[in-house]
Amino acid sequence: MSQAGDPDLGWETSEQTNLGLSLDLAQKRLHVDVDYFRNNVNGLILDVPQSPSKGIPGNSILKNVGSMYNRGIEFAISGDIVKKKGFYLELIA
């Protein structure tokens, strides 16, 4: 398969931030995790349709035309409900 080239095609770039906090409470029997993430991606490489009259195989060229972002907060809690010799029960949410 052939692909027409684009001399301006470059690498995708990403700017990321990740922050996290972990807590142990109640004599280390309750565990809490909170995470914040942000990821901005620029210059996504996507197929750009071309006119069939150009004679380009597949009628498309790869170009840096897209961008996307992903942001969010993750929260997790877990705990040791019962922790005795010979028996252990854990909660994960």
C-alpha positions as MATLAB code, in Angstrom:
seq = 'MSQAGDPDLGWETSEQTNLGLSLDLAQKRLHVDVDYFRNNVNGLILDVPQSPSKGIPGNSILKNVGSMYNRGIEFAISGDIVKKKGFYLELIA';
ca = [
       0.000    0.000    0.000;
       1.292    3.473   -0.849;
       0.645    6.657    1.046;
       1.119   10.192   -0.223;
       3.431   12.119    2.055;
       3.005   15.416    3.895;
       6.247   17.310    4.538;
       4.540   19.234    7.379;
       3.529   16.078    9.284;
       4.888   16.182   12.831;
       4.684   14.379   16.150;
       1.611   14.559   18.323;
       2.264   16.568   21.497;
       0.822   16.060   24.960;
       0.670   18.222   28.094;
      -0.208   16.250   31.221;
      -0.924   16.955   34.869;
      -1.466   14.203   37.417;
      -2.012   14.920   41.124;
      -2.853   12.365   43.778;
      -3.605   12.195   47.466;
      -3.659    9.044   49.593;
      -4.944    8.976   53.161;
      -5.001    6.289   55.832;
      -7.587    6.957   58.540;
      -8.956    5.196   61.633;
      -5.667    3.573   62.610;
      -4.913    2.657   58.986;
      -8.142    0.673   58.587;
      -9.767    3.112   56.139;
      -7.896    4.058   52.941;
      -8.897    6.969   50.688;
      -7.322    7.857   47.317;
      -8.173   10.950   45.272;
      -6.526   11.579   41.881;
      -6.873   14.480   39.439;
      -5.699   14.096   35.837;
      -5.560   16.384   32.817;
      -4.183   15.479   29.398;
      -4.241   17.840   26.402;
      -3.143   16.304   23.096;
      -2.446   18.494   20.069;
      -1.533   17.639   16.503;
      -3.430   14.349   16.338;
      -2.568   12.482   13.172;
      -5.724   11.707   11.201;
      -6.633   10.780    7.620;
      -7.750   13.833    5.647;
      -9.885   12.970    2.591;
      -8.562   14.153   -0.772;
     -10.218   14.550   -4.124;
     -10.052   11.374   -6.245;
      -8.837   13.542   -9.126;
      -5.499   14.038   -7.298;
      -4.670   10.376   -7.881;
      -3.601    9.784   -4.259;
      -3.827    6.107   -3.227;
      -6.680    5.689   -0.764;
      -7.851    9.262   -1.452;
      -6.470   10.492    1.890;
      -3.330   11.993    3.416;
      -2.195   11.798    7.033;
      -2.092   15.279    8.619;
      -1.854   16.871   12.060;
      -5.446   18.106   12.236;
      -6.936   17.038   15.550;
      -6.759   17.789   19.236;
      -8.435   16.333   22.302;
      -8.448   16.684   26.042;
      -9.144   14.287   28.851;
      -9.790   15.518   32.391;
     -11.218   13.968   35.490;
     -11.136   13.035   39.129;
     -10.859    9.493   40.404;
     -11.922    8.587   43.914;
     -11.350    5.260   45.661;
     -12.109    4.111   49.170;
     -11.247    0.817   50.806;
     -11.178   -0.450   54.322;
     -10.385   -3.341   56.588;
     -13.792   -4.119   58.108;
     -12.682   -7.095   60.170;
      -9.022   -7.835   60.796;
      -8.465  -10.594   63.326;
      -6.077  -13.477   63.616;
      -7.128  -16.105   61.066;
      -9.875  -13.930   59.499;
      -9.766  -10.881   57.250;
     -12.600   -8.994   55.498;
     -11.868   -6.035   53.226;
     -14.133   -3.445   51.537;
     -13.138   -1.938   48.174;
     -15.293    0.691   46.451;
];
